[in-house]
Amino acid sequence: EVDRLVRDLRASGAVEAARTEARTFLQQASDSLAAFPDNVYRRSMQGLCDFVVQRTY
């Protein structure tokens, strides 16, 4: 039953819509980081944004 639910969810386009929305928020976050000095903390936050966008399951 879980497999069917996952299949139906993917077929509905909801997963891709959520990914698109997440990429939009992450781009905004990444752009906002430009206001901070280039240091280890900013690079760490940028790395987190990059990881979230690129991760796969």
LINLIN-V941164 format. One record per backbone hydrogen bond with DSSP energy under -0.5 kcal/mol. NH is the residue of the N-H (numbers start at 1). CO is the residue of the C=O. Records with the same first field share a line. If there is no record, write none. Layout:
NH = CO, CO
//
This chain:
5 = 1
6 = 2
7 = 3
8 = 4
9 = 5
10 = 6
11 = 7
12 = 8
13 = 9, 10
14 = 9
15 = 9
17 = 13
18 = 14
19 = 15
20 = 16
21 = 17
22 = 18
23 = 19
24 = 20
25 = 21
26 = 22
27 = 23
28 = 24
29 = 25
30 = 26
31 = 27
32 = 28
33 = 29
34 = 30, 31
35 = 32
36 = 33
39 = 37
43 = 39
44 = 40
45 = 41
46 = 42
47 = 43
48 = 44
49 = 45
50 = 46
51 = 47
52 = 48
53 = 49
54 = 50
55 = 51
//
